């Protein structure tokens, strides 16, 4: 027997749908082009994760012959929240190249809020720094600087860390602790005590000496200990920060934080190992690779002084550039004006991730942030990789 089909309901549904479409088109035509109800989620996401931020240089203070403090105020919007110890990646267009360099935010988080928010970065002009030289020579009050949002996981975390902090700094590694010291002195880190052990070669090398002294003179919870390794007439402590010095200023269960040069990092790691400090109580900032990469363990001697060719694939375009063995692949790309998105410049953040199609690279053991899948599939970070042969690489199109 043939089954009976009731088609009345079908026609009712179809005509109802047609009426709904008409109704909807009417509502759409009558609605404003822009949404008039605030999108709180979007606003929050934009505030916390802005793309490129634009700042105006509001002030430049000479802290020493080689050190300048740049005060930056936002040109638009607000400054996203950050933690003492985090950095921003400064983005400079120099000639045809766009260079990015990470700079620690040296002002305190509370100073980036309120009616007159600002940030500070400290630029130290060392013998080899191209970007510090450029900033010293070409950037003046009123100029605009572009930066990324704050990044990095080097900061004091109250849920994880002790309220007693031993901060160990070397050279320009004092900057994250200067930010922490400002936060502490303002009363924002309630119950915390911080001792900064600051190692320098000579008294002229001490950065922010007056600024730190001023803070510690008003804040009982902040203690600064300078140690000089090469100034016999220095009236204060002499020598290197070793396990005895660290032990003297430690308290039970304290948290250790380190920011300083590569050579010092190894000594501090050994000293903390001798004191049997568990890894969970020690945090360190990004450790920069030495200027001479061949000093790192595992670097093959036969690559020293050589020059290689790198074939760079971007979509359907291919360029061949030259690169010397002593410069990272990211530096070679920047020199050839091929854009590469770098932030940490030490293999940590993953922003510069590219693909090695052929050839051999040396990956810095102190900045190898590759995941196992990256290693298997040729993923690598140009910022922490050096060519050991001619290479063919694929980089994202920016
Ligand atoms: S810039 Fe961060 S991994 Fe290369």
Boltz pocket constraint, residues with backbone or C-beta under 6 A from the ligand:
constraints:
  - pocket:
      binder: B
      contacts: [[A, 341], [A, 342], [A, 343], [A, 344], [A, 345], [A, 346], [A, 347], [A, 348], [A, 349], [A, 350], [A, 351], [A, 352], [A, 353], [A, 369], [A, 381], [A, 382], [A, 383], [A, 384]]
      max_distance: 6.0
